[in-house]
């Protein structure tokens, strides 16, 4: 009823309309300092409200409170201290002063609503005709979640931002219900994330959990389970305890722990609910368990005893971050009730701290001791009130003030704090709490302690916890800070731990807790059907894949140029394969090629030396020299096929082969045409076509036929030249280096043109095969072309089907075979006569009459003189 009345009163006294009339106000003590912009504060300076029974026949009496709380009073002083710091900072709200109005909530939701309505109403001294927007731009409140809920529901409709410093209920993150609520202490939701990050950090994948049978425990373990599920961590069991449980239920949880294989257990339980289980675990001497604690019991005094340490020593957990605020200690030491006797709460502080009551009116002192006026706080510096090295909630108050100041700076100056020579873009009188809320949501700065201050979309700060470790020192359990946990604005987290300083329950080494042992390198996890994801078999990686770290979920495929080693833990370069000079096949082919080139060269030398003999003269010496030269080049062509392919060798090998063989076959074709023309073509006067095919015509045939091939090769190199290529299809473990023809059409055009020349030459030679015996040049040409065509006809299927470097070997073999066929068939008989049967190398033998033939000696001699056709047998 009272709350409903107060809300109605709020609607009357707070609004965004003009000519408001205040119908009443609460007479509440407050700490006040005027400023250009006012910030409100609500703190439980007294922790208990003295209840009065209202008769509703007269105005309610003023609220009375008791139980002065030194810690809460220090929170008020830190707020004042922070505002003073900001007012002195030239970079933050320059030329604008912050003021404050701080009230007491008495740790009561009802009184908190009264304080909120008081702060929302017009301040004292405002003219009656002035508009009455809320008198504060932002509010810092409250410590308890219930009180914060009351404030958020009361001031939320008026868009007044509320920043809490100690309310952790996750329900306050509901932006639909509390759109203006912020806090500088992490939500319980983040503690679950911090615990999951801790478990992941140490590689624990198989853990147990203990929860309290209430919202705190169930919701905490549920949030933790959702987090660890994302990290592929399994919860083996969940035990439930409560302080009111009978012993048999506690013993069931103990038996669950004893039968499990887990070595790490999380206890998300308040200290009072967990303590009965702790005693039973110590009683049954269950050791070797690494305990993970929630903030509800990790620093609790009752279980922090040497007796409990036997089973729970080395426990790890999280607490809110602590900080040492510079210059706060002298500020606290400067508190004095005589500076402003009317300031509330200071006299109560002085009475508790010094032990006397400062008062100028003796009648007001009652039985309390009256201060002499010369007392100081120097003799009381050992009190926890002045210990500024362990500030946790106090630091949250400090951050709340600075967060509001940064939001106001951004609103007033339209620029973030820190820039120089800024000018206001908004009059402070035009500031509306809704705009402050908007900019508070966008606050993002790093304070002097290196902490990032910002709020997520739900008004929560970055999670910041200290990691606590239970250690036994001098016979006492101490809660040693060994790490830190913070979250970033993008949802990620940062966990840092001094692992070398941690005292573990099982010794100095990090305990392990796994359902299955970690898979070694070279293997991957294979899920066991029907079991949690943490229970698995280890399966070796397939060929071509590796796992170079332990516990791999999948094997990683090696890059195309690499292959897995036998252990499947490393990718090694594939063997590069090409026809090299140093390998046996390369050596053999090189020797054969050089042998053929040498034979061609020797044959040429023999022909040059015996060029005046009848056999050489009768064998068309000019074309013979051209043929020997082309064969010499043909034997050298295979050398470009051997060795690592390069751009130049790839272009050279096919074009050189094509041109040299075209020259070679053109020479043979010229010799064949000479023979056929000499013996098959005559003029009508029965004389041979002496002038139809002389030396000039022979050169034209050779050059024109070769030129066509040169044109084809030039176009090939210009449009789509051959290039070195890596082939992976032949073997998974090898890379075959070979020359890609670039254009298959050009490649087969080169071969086809040589084939056409060969077929023409073969046909003409075949037609002249029955000439007189001594004129058997056509038979040699026919035989050589048969060999040539047979080699290259068999080459095509062998070339297509041969893998890798054997493709090159087949092509080299075809070149050498056809070249040797031409060399031996055309020049071996002549060399035999010249070198072995020199008696036949005479004009008489060459001109010998064959009586069985129809040709006369004169006719033969005439033809010899004109066409120099050989006439040996």
BELRA-V699058 format. One record per pair of residues at least 6 apart in sequence whose C-alpha atoms are under 6 Angstrom apart, sorted by the first residue. I is the first residue (numbers start at 1). J is the second residue. Records with the same first field share a line. If there is no record, write none. Layout:
I = J, J
This chain:
13 = 22, 121
14 = 121
15 = 133
16 = 133
18 = 131
19 = 129, 131
20 = 132
30 = 102, 103
31 = 101, 102
32 = 100, 101
33 = 99, 100
34 = 99
35 = 97, 98, 99
36 = 97, 98
37 = 98, 99
38 = 98, 99, 100, 136
39 = 100, 136, 137, 138, 139
40 = 100, 101, 102, 139
41 = 102, 139, 140, 141
42 = 102, 103, 104, 141, 142
43 = 104, 105
44 = 72, 104, 105, 106, 107
45 = 68, 69, 72, 73, 104
46 = 65, 66, 67, 68, 69, 106
47 = 67, 106, 107
48 = 65, 66, 67, 106
49 = 65, 106
50 = 64, 65
75 = 394
87 = 97
91 = 418
92 = 417
93 = 409
105 = 111, 112
109 = 147
113 = 151
120 = 134, 135
121 = 134, 135
122 = 135
137 = 433
138 = 160, 161
139 = 162
140 = 162, 163, 164
141 = 163, 164
142 = 148, 164
143 = 166, 167
144 = 167
145 = 167
156 = 180
159 = 433, 434
160 = 433
161 = 180, 437
162 = 181, 182
163 = 182, 183
164 = 183
165 = 183, 184, 185, 396, 397
166 = 185
168 = 187, 188
170 = 187, 188
173 = 458
175 = 458
182 = 459
183 = 460
184 = 396, 461
186 = 463
192 = 223, 224
196 = 228
204 = 513
205 = 233, 234, 514
206 = 234, 513, 514, 515
207 = 235, 236, 262, 264, 265
208 = 235, 236, 237, 265
209 = 238, 265, 266, 267
210 = 238, 239, 240, 267
211 = 217, 240, 268, 269
212 = 240, 241, 242, 269
213 = 240, 241, 242
217 = 268, 269
239 = 253
242 = 273
243 = 273
262 = 513
263 = 289, 513
264 = 289, 290, 291
265 = 291
266 = 291, 292, 293
267 = 293
268 = 294
270 = 296, 297
271 = 297
282 = 311
287 = 311
288 = 506
290 = 505
291 = 315
292 = 315, 316, 317
293 = 316, 317
294 = 317
295 = 318, 319
298 = 317
304 = 477
305 = 477
313 = 470, 505
314 = 469, 470, 503, 504, 505
315 = 469, 470
316 = 468, 469
317 = 467, 468
318 = 465, 466, 467, 468
319 = 465, 466
320 = 465, 466
321 = 392, 464, 465, 466
322 = 390, 391, 392
323 = 391
324 = 388, 389
337 = 346, 347
351 = 357
356 = 369, 370, 371
357 = 369, 370, 371
358 = 371
407 = 439, 440, 443
410 = 416
412 = 424, 425, 426
413 = 424, 425
443 = 454
444 = 453, 454
445 = 452, 453
446 = 452, 453
454 = 461
455 = 461
462 = 487, 488
463 = 486, 487
464 = 485, 486
465 = 484, 485
466 = 483, 484
467 = 481, 482, 483, 484
468 = 479, 480, 481
469 = 479, 480
470 = 478, 479
471 = 477, 478
482 = 497, 498
483 = 496, 497, 498
484 = 495, 496
485 = 494, 495
486 = 493, 494
487 = 493
515 = 534, 535
516 = 535
518 = 551
519 = 538, 550, 551
520 = 550
521 = 547, 548, 549, 550, 569
522 = 540, 541, 546, 547, 567, 568, 569
523 = 538, 539, 540, 541
524 = 538, 539, 552, 553, 554
525 = 537, 538, 553
526 = 536, 537, 538
527 = 536
528 = 536
541 = 555
544 = 557, 558, 563, 564
545 = 555, 556, 557, 558, 564
546 = 555, 556, 568, 569
547 = 555, 569
548 = 569
558 = 571
561 = 574
562 = 571, 572, 573, 574
563 = 571, 572, 574
564 = 570, 571, 572
574 = 733, 734
575 = 734
576 = 734, 735, 736
577 = 735, 736, 737
578 = 737, 805
579 = 642, 643, 805
580 = 586, 642, 643
581 = 587, 643
593 = 635
596 = 635
597 = 632, 635
600 = 628, 632
614 = 842, 843
615 = 841
618 = 868, 869, 870
619 = 869, 870
620 = 868
623 = 667
627 = 664, 667
630 = 660, 664
634 = 660
637 = 657
638 = 812
640 = 649, 653
645 = 724
646 = 724
647 = 723, 724
650 = 722, 723, 739
651 = 722
655 = 713
658 = 750
659 = 709
662 = 706, 754
663 = 706
666 = 702, 705
667 = 702
669 = 761
670 = 698
672 = 765
676 = 768
682 = 688, 689
683 = 689
716 = 746
720 = 742, 743
721 = 742
722 = 740, 741, 742
723 = 739, 740
724 = 738, 739, 740
725 = 737, 738, 739, 740
726 = 736, 737
727 = 735, 736
728 = 735
736 = 804
762 = 782, 785
765 = 778, 782
766 = 782
768 = 778
769 = 778, 779
774 = 871, 872, 873
775 = 870, 871
780 = 825, 826
784 = 821, 822, 825
788 = 818
799 = 807
846 = 871
849 = 857
